[in-house]
Amino acid sequence: MIEIVKPAFEHLPSYKAALERGWSPDNVRLLEATREQLAAIERDPVAFLADLDDPQARGGPITLPDGKKVPRLPGFRRWIWAGEASGSIGFRWQKGTSDLPPHVLGHIGYAVVPWKRRRGYATQALRLMLEEARAVGLAHVEITAKPGNPASHKVIPANGGKLVERFFEDAAYGGAESLRFRIEL
């Protein structure tokens, strides 16, 4: 059994240890994101934790992988917790609509630490995050996964996701082929 927890000081040492082992909570920016998070924790742990929970989109713009800056969407991150940091799951949305801007690949993104994979943690974390998405009032959420990611191809349908299209990601992400799944709420 896992839970998704709001990032807090009590969980920070375990989360930091996972980063120090080389895990990345970001499936796009990988180790660059790991280094940035470790530096942010070192610099100001209070600000680091606060930045992970921004349902009012008060933070500054987001920098895409190609360097372009775009407005921040409301969103928050939860840590997948199984007695220790076991991963991360994030949720973002636009107020008043289930649609997302073209540069946003999906409402929900997740990553499980390698040493805890194949235990159903991502499936459980996504199920729990869907409760949070319902509370925001969305009609559906979209999640993207690369064609070569069989783990996510199991996690998403296990939570009611249906493949809606093959597409090419925004140029900011390199224009790679991806799959878009939709989960009706």
HELIX and SHEET records of a PDB file:
HELIX    1   1 LEU A   12  GLU A   20  1                                   9    
HELIX    2   2 LEU A   30  ARG A   43  1                                  14    
HELIX    3   3 PRO A   45  ASP A   51  1                                   7    
HELIX    4   4 PRO A  114  LYS A  116  5                                   3    
HELIX    5   5 TYR A  121  VAL A  136  1                                  16    
HELIX    6   6 PRO A  150  ALA A  158  1                                   9    
HELIX    7   7 ALA A  171  TYR A  173  5                                   3    
SHEET    1   A 3 GLU A   3  VAL A   5  0                                        
SHEET    2   A 3 GLY A  75  TRP A  81 -1                                        
SHEET    3   A 3 ASP A  53  ASP A  54 -1                                        
SHEET    1   B 4 GLU A   3  VAL A   5  0                                        
SHEET    2   B 4 GLY A  75  TRP A  81 -1                                        
SHEET    3   B 4 ALA A  85  ARG A  92 -1                                        
SHEET    4   B 4 ILE A 108  VAL A 112 -1                                        
SHEET    1   C 2 ILE A  62  THR A  63  0                                        
SHEET    2   C 2 LYS A  69  VAL A  70 -1                                        
SHEET    1   D 3 HIS A 140  ALA A 145  0                                        
SHEET    2   D 3 GLU A 177  GLU A 184 -1                                        
SHEET    3   D 3 LYS A 162  PHE A 168 -1                                        
END                                                                             
